[in-house]
Amino acid sequence: MNLTNKILLLGSGALKIGEAGEFDYSGSQAIKALKEEGKYVVLINPNIATVQTDKNLADKVYLLPVNPYFVERVIKKERPDSILLGFGGQTALNCGLELHKRGILKKYNVKVLGTQVDSINKTEDRELFVNELDKIDIKTPKSKAVTSISDGIKAAKEIGFPVIIRAGFSLGGLGSGFSTNEKELLNALKEAFSYSPQVLVEEDLRGWKEIEYEVVRDCIDNCITVCNMENFDPLGVHTGESIVIAPSQTLSNTEYHMLRDISIKAIRHFKIVGECNIQFALNPASLDYRVIEVNARLSRSSALASKVTGYPLAYIAAKLALGYKLTELKNSITKKTYSCFEPALDYVALKIPRWDLAKFPGVDEEIGSRMKSVGEVMAIGRSFPEVLQKAIRMLQVGKYGLVLNKSKTETIKEDIVTPTPRRLFAISRAFREGYSVEEVHEMSKIDKWFLYQIQMIDGFRKARVNRNNINSEFLREAKQLGYSDKQISLLANTSEDYIRKIRKRYKINPCFKQIDTLAAEYPAETNYLYSTYHGSASDVKRTEKIDKKKVMILGSGAYKIGSSVEFDWCCVTTAKKLRELGYKVIMVNYNPETVSTDYDICDKLYFEELSLERVLDIYEYEQPLGIILSMGGQIPNNLAMKLHKAGVRILGSSPLSIDKCEDRNKFSSILDKLNIIQPEWEELSSIEKAKAFAKKIKFPVLLRPSYVLSGTAMKVCYDDQSLENYLKENVQISKEHKVVISKFEEGAKEIELDGVAQDGNLRIYAITEHIENAGVHSGDATLVIPPQKLYFETVHQIKKITKAILRELNITGPFNIQFLAKNNEVKVIEFNLRASRSFPFVSKATGYNFIEYAVKSMLGFNIEGDYKTLDLDHICVKAPQFSFSRLSGADPILGVEMSSTGEVACFGESMEEAFLKSLLSTGFRLPQKNILLTLGDLEDKIEFLESARMLDEMGFNIYATTNTHKLLCNNNINGHLIYKISEKKSPNILNYLENRKFDLVINSQSTKDLISEKDGFVIRRKAIDYNIPLINNIKIAVLFVRSLYNYKIDELEIKSMDEYE
Amino acid sequence: MQNIRKKVYLRLENGLIFTGYSFGLYGNTQGEVVFNTGMTGYPESLTDPSYSGQILVFTYPLIGNYGVPDFRNKSEAGELQNGFESNKIQVRGAVVSNYSFKYSHFDAASSLDVWLKESRIPGIYGIDTRELTKVLRTKGVMPGEITTQLKKGKLIIEDPNKFNLADEVCVQSPVIYKPKNKKPRKKILLIDCGVKNNIIRNFVERGAEVIRVPSIFDPLNSEYDFDGIFVSNGPGDPKMCKSTIMNLKKSFDLNIPIFGICLGSQIMGLSAGADTYKLKFGHRSQNQPCIEDKGRCYITSQNHGYAVNTKTLPKDWEEWFINNNDGTNEGIKHKTKPFFAVQFHPESSPGPNDTGWLFDKFMDEM
């Protein structure tokens, strides 16, 4: 085919807002495509929880930062002859462009496969992009940068009113505004120039439709559009933040094909080889359009389009990069037709982003041009109401669907005019309260067709039914409008179970249809399925008798904080192992950004809800041996008891055991019975009782409310006053809504044990140690394996406790226990009877695939053996990835609530080496000169003293405020005095931050001094806003300085994963 | 909406019955039941004369979303109405899964429901169109009826393909279309077997004068001058177009460029001496990949139930395009003379515009 033999593939690193698990999917597909051609694949990606970094996919895996420095060193070592830049998101693309710019690719004679750098540049550089499209008469938004009011007026006249005025370089949209005439413009320009010397005058495209096409082109200029998608939210909301439907719903044939023609013309002009995405603004009142942008790489949208259509875009793109033509590649779904075609859908797919903004008190909730969502769901069905209500349930935010929900926090006008995650519910509510489609359209500019559909769903809830008069026609219509059994039960004032029963009696069951890319025109072997109530027959046969060689896996749902790609890895690994053991695998999941929803990793993929109702539907239809729900995190785990009660067979530990672990009271009494220590706790129903209990166990205390009004669910309180304030203002405390209060242990170490048990016996385990002290959520903690600072006695106790619990609950399968250790005393703080977030980490770090053992144990294979997991010849450190820069207003702190969006892990010969590599893998830049030191409490200042001395010795300038500065001086450490923000004196921290004079900010929170904590927030936030590296934990700060002292960057070894075994 | 919906039935010749609800005319109709997998363009499809005599099933499940452009603007002779492919609905019935009673589009003047009602065409919605499509795919297209009341006994429907449908749908006397505000570059004699408006638009836009004549028109006895002959698309079995085939055979002797589309391609094949046959379920979609002999692949819009049998092509003719999915013929051409035809629809509407260059080719050949 091609002379290429050794290919370097760049991954996207940790999951972050804007770059999630979709790149594990595209990278894994690329590796598969390349391996089929017998190529040698070298992968660089520090994201240890991905499928692509698995042992038997790529030939070499480097868990190293995807940046030019490390990539060059890997190139130097591996000498690949070519490189792929399009499969690792913007991270890989930017890295590739930089490698090209610095001449590194040329130096080592590495050829870029697929779309060439010149083409990528033309799509990335705004000015080049506009010029190129101008050449072929394709319209882009008119925009002009001006530096004076008179130029601004001239520009506006050229562009034509209305215009948008944006102040350049300003944060958070300060100084932006709209003008419809010259008078308004004059005022707007005056204001904008007060913020910035440069102002952008742009044409106003608000209210235009936003449409995307996924385009594929091969090296002989065959060019197709695989999918088009329409945003529910008009222009102004980032496509990653929009509700998106595929195919487009409100476009006529003329519009659809006009945009398709432009897509193909543009992509041919840019000479893309492989896959790309093009975004349009389309005037809702004419055929006028603008091209917004082109992404010359696999993207979130392309992953979505792959799942929407069943067309494997990343796989095909990789083949095209090798020089294949579209007409030579088979359609992997039909296996009968070829890849040079455009899928015809006979269903619709709807995506809704998953936000997690409630985790971040103070964050700006407005949804706009910047991404804030952390994941997404996709629902497939045969009508808009069906997919909309399905998708809302899939979000798992406590909603039963669009209507009939419990909590109602939305406000009609505010939430419709200004988009927030509540917009959809606000629209539905507006209809309920009598607003017309026209009125809602005026406020939102959302196309009326969508609004009519929402109105239809909402209108149906007026149906007058009760448990005695429900008929089959009513039920069918409800189901076709996407109502769940639960919603119908609320309408009819009866139980969900009753609705299910009569629905079955009336034989109203979902049909399971195939996604076959050709709308049934050709027969297809496809195993990619969805459910619908708009059907009279299923495409797949019902299984009549239990199939003992068939196992159903419940996936992990949308990515959100706390449940990310690691659970997808667990599910994929489970599927692979089961198939290896000769089982047929049924996968149920609905997250389009995953490998688990790739239809070739299982025997049947149900792209479906993980609700009790739907899981039972599938279970009854498929009759598997049983369900594995311990791999997908908390969503499937929460179904355990409900499924058990419905008579479903759960593989692994008994649901009764799961229940005992999930129920705080039950678990606590088990620990008491086994004489295992736990932090003191109680469940309380009034502020007085809470105060009394806190006094008894002594502050600080940890609060876990069951009903949160605002802010996060967990909170640490240090005194009476803050306890009272929190309980009064942020949560409800009553007999119905109790608050759990427990002792918050300060200065304790946190240790985790991940393991696999069988029939109550411990079979394999790994112990990891947190670098931060207890109090930092385990998902945000920096983990090291093997543990570095544990006493032999502590390890002994941990094992003893673990074994006792396993035996007591008779556990089989994966589990995770979290411990606190202080002064040789070990307490249990949490027990998860499922695979945990750290399973991929411990599996890859120890070389034993824990999930494979777990699968075998659950199916009764013997896994007894001697596994060496404590005494390793190398060290592996896992570091969290935060996305605070995307979440304006949020406080970048480490606390009891998780806030990281992803993770990386790197190997090293020492903890310092592994730590430094991981830290760099999260995008951290090493300081060159100036470091700001703001440590909250005296203990922290003293703990850091030696580190400060090292920094001084290395020649850094340390800036500190009065007290710390004094302490440094007294200890003969050089330091520069800088004033606190609140002191309003110069040189001031604020000023230095805003002028980017620091290369690093080290901050630790004060638990006592609340005034300086106010400054602390501003310092942390400004550091993030001005893109200054931030370390916000004392233990991490100390480890960082030690690592920096011990290692120069060129001393960090370039070794692939297998070289550490 | 649930209060007013009326049940209607779709019954196939093989006895299968699908129950749904009425939209458009509440009444009965019969025809050959065929499916189309396109995702947009229902006004264009419904007015495509190639569907004459057929009941059209849309596999895309959401139909009616963007309404229908103003169809009351009756165009004058020599003018073509935008958004439609002929001056009336050509199908005998429409079958959809979800009909959207509420529509939204700047160009819409009414709903699909109203248009069907005014055109007196029955529609049925609320049925499993995927299941229906699978039946048609495996058993082949077959006659069927939309009916308000199920009657006992076997369904007896005359096969529309036994008639010369082209002759029924074409113009009855010549119509001339001229480019606006400029002198025509070329004159095309367009043999109308049920031509789609967009074919005429494509020629006129390129500066041609189009003389649209009935399907039985004999180019050798013409009172018009012309530089090339075009044989259009149209409904039914090409072998029923006996006089058109005979006329075209004689026209080869004129040695001027001849271009055919769809039915026109089959007629050209038959005139050249090749044979045609009925496909099991035809190609009716907007995503058919066709490979030109040079290796390039084009995504095309198609609507045909018959095809040229390549093996029967005489030796001075050759295969030009081939379907990348099933290998059937998608175009033929004469090895030395400017006679060529394609099975797909370069005029699209609905569908992709990738092969519009064929119109340029014909213009250049003249």
Interface residues (C-beta under 8 A of the other chain):
Chain A: I220 D221 N222 I224 P247 S248 Q249 T250 L251 S252 N253 T254 Y256 H257 R260 D261 I264 P284 A285 S286 K325 L326 T327 K336 T337 Y338 C340 F341 E342 P343 A344 L345 D346 Y347 V348 R382 S383 F384 D447 K448 W449 Y452 Q453 M456 E473 E477 C511 K513 L518 A519 A520 E521 Y522 P523 H534 G535 S536 A537 D539
Chain B: M1 Q2 F18 F35 T37 G38 M39 T40 G41 P43 E44 T59 Y60 P61 L62 N65 Y66 G83 S97 N98 S100 K102 Y103 S104 H105 F106 D107 I127 D128 T129 R130 E131 T133 K134 R137 F281 S285 Q286 N287 Q288 P289 I291 G295 R296 C297 I299 N324 N325 D326 S348 S349 P350 G351 P352 N353 D354
